[in-house]
Amino acid sequence: MSVDDDIKRFNRGLGELFSNESVRQHSLHTIKTSEQKAPWLKKRTYRTAGGLHSMICNYDHHEGDRAWLVDKLQTLPLNKREPVMARYSKLFQQSRDDQAIENIKESTARRAANAWLVNFLDMLKG
């Protein structure tokens, strides 16, 4: 099958939208790999950070840790993210409730929950 036959088959039903010359030029400049086609997809995770932001909002945490939590949770598989965030939130609440001094409740809770998450992720890396 020649290039002209391919063009005719491609144009069928399109009212000759694509001329032979434009299709021929495009076929000469085809992109070979997906990295060349979309280089930003190399580092993209399979779930967006927007989904993580909305999931994190459902759990108790400090607002200043939200971006850091998204970065850390993106390293986990999808089925582990929410259970880890639930455990983080539980530790955050417990630490905040255990602290008697009002003005250091938040910082103590952040420190305890963040230290647990860092240690947990390091343990998973092995």
Buried (B, 14 or more C-beta within 10 A) or exposed (E): EEEEEEBEEEBEEEEEEBEEEEBBEEEEEEEEEEEEEEEEEEEEEEEEBEEBEEBBEEBBBBEEBBEEBBEBBBEBEEEEBBEBBEBBBBBBBEBBEEBEEEEEBBEBBBEBBBEBBEEBBEEEEE
